[in-house]
């Protein structure tokens, strides 16, 4: 005998996650930004810039993935790349003025998306759900930031 899909919490987590992520992805399309690009933009927003390797470590991505995302965001004029004059291997990625202006708008979309899916929950239930999910992340030492 095999258990039904619906008896697994992982099934329900994935079910909800897929719908939350897809709805957010559709909202971002209006700004020609992917979820992965949004994650990089948001990570750069609070600082003066970061090296690709630092971003890769913070986001749990490969350096190659960061490089591809950076190239796309540079082409969209949302971030810039500065190369060190002393060591050309050292680069810093930072938001452009357009990128800095865009992040709060995208953040508002993320807030709206959360409200659409979780706004019906009383604050105590929402806090309990967040606490439970954070506990799972901590117990399993999960590091990779979801971008899809």
PEWO-V399844 format. One record per backbone hydrogen bond with DSSP energy under -1.0 kcal/mol. CO is the residue of the C=O (numbers start at 0). NH is the residue of the N-H. Records with the same first field share a line. If there is no record, write none. Layout:
BEGIN
CO=NH, NH
END
This chain:
BEGIN
3=6
4=7
7=11
8=12
9=13
10=14
11=15
12=16
13=17
14=18
15=19
16=20
17=21
18=22
19=23
20=24
21=25
22=26
23=27
24=28
27=30, 32
28=31
33=37
34=38
35=39
36=40
37=41
38=42
39=43
40=44
43=46
49=92
50=54
51=55
52=56
53=57
54=58
55=59, 60
58=144
61=65
62=66
63=67
64=68
65=69
66=70
67=71
68=72
69=73
70=74
71=75
72=77, 78
73=76
77=95
79=93
81=91
86=89
89=83
91=81
92=49
93=79
95=99
96=100
97=101
98=102
101=105
102=106
103=107
104=108
105=109
106=110
107=111
108=112
109=113
110=114
111=115
112=116
113=117
114=118
117=120
121=125
122=126
123=127
124=128
125=129
126=130
127=131
128=132
129=133
130=134
131=135
132=136
133=137
134=138
135=139
136=141
137=140
END
